Amino acid sequence: MAAVAYYLLVYPLSLLPLRVIYLLSDALYVLLLTVFPYRRKVVDNNLRRSFPDKTEKEIKAIRRKFYRHFADLLAESIKNLSVSKDELLKRIKVSNPEIMKGLHAKDKSVLLVSGHYNNWEWVITSLNLLFPHQAVGIGMPLSQKFWDEKVNKQRGRFGMVITHAKEVHTVFNNLSAKCIATLILSDQSPGDTNRSYWMNFLHQQTAVIFGCEQLAHQYNHAVVFYHLKKVKRGYYEMTLQTITENPETCEWGEITEAHTHLLEKVIREEPAYWLWSHKRWKRELPKDLQALRSEQKRKFEERFKRNL
């Protein structure tokens, strides 16, 4: 059934001009507001907890704008299955590419970190075209094998190496002779709260995946945050901000705090473009958080030979 849907509906639809696909997005937006309010309770709960000072009218306005963007995101994700290189590069620009060019000139590999904000699918697909580094994408497999294979094939058709999180060390070792840029979307809810970094994020104690910081220290990769701004419908601009070129100089938690606070700033400025339908705060706070943090720091210092 998945194959039938892909070959007879989804892929042929992706061949249409984006302006035509947006007509379906317009219809979907109305349905999301009325007939099929996708994860409405999750969206509302996330917004109210993240913006306790906003009125219900303001929350409603953000929700409506989120559903508008979400409908467009689905349309753009469909187009992503067949979008040409030239069209993709017209629709996503980098305001300060010299940051990545400079790091590449120093033969410095990079962890490019952000969150599920604006169109991350186009970032994945275009990354190997935007920068001189070999692009690498880390992710979890989709539940349906057919869709996982098709989506990842399309994501990697311009040269990005797609890898499962469990295989990242193998991929890094295989690409050790190359200068790589690894895309990390760090705002997913982690599977293990005891291995997560806990911090305040959008007015809530939040478990943050520690993988970016750990990889930075283990492989001595620079860490760069990117902000993808929506210029207008179907067009985006990426701005880069270096967090560190030398992770060995950073203390435990410093990198994670930095990229999470940068994402928080972006969300506060234009909240509608974050993925509010994701159950971001489903993990419970550990009973003895202070003890957990102390133990995490001890292990970090021990592993990376840092002084307490």
Secondary structure, DSSP 4 states (H G I P E B T S, - for coil): -HHHHIIIIIHHHHTS-HHHHHHHHHHHHHHHHTT--TTHHHHHHHHHHH-TTS-HHHHHHHHHHHHHHHHHHHHHHHHTTT--HHHHHHHEEES-THHHHHHHHTT--EEEEE-SBS-HHHHHHHHHHHSSSEEEEEEPPPSSHHHHHHHHHHHTTTSPEEEEGGGHHHHHHHTTTS-EEEEEETTSPPS-GGGSEEEEETTEEEEE--HHHHHHHHHT-EEEEEEEEEEETTEEEEEEEEEES-GGGSPTTHHHHHHHHHHHHHHHHSGGGB-TTS-TT-SPPPTTHHHHHHHHHHHHHHHTT---
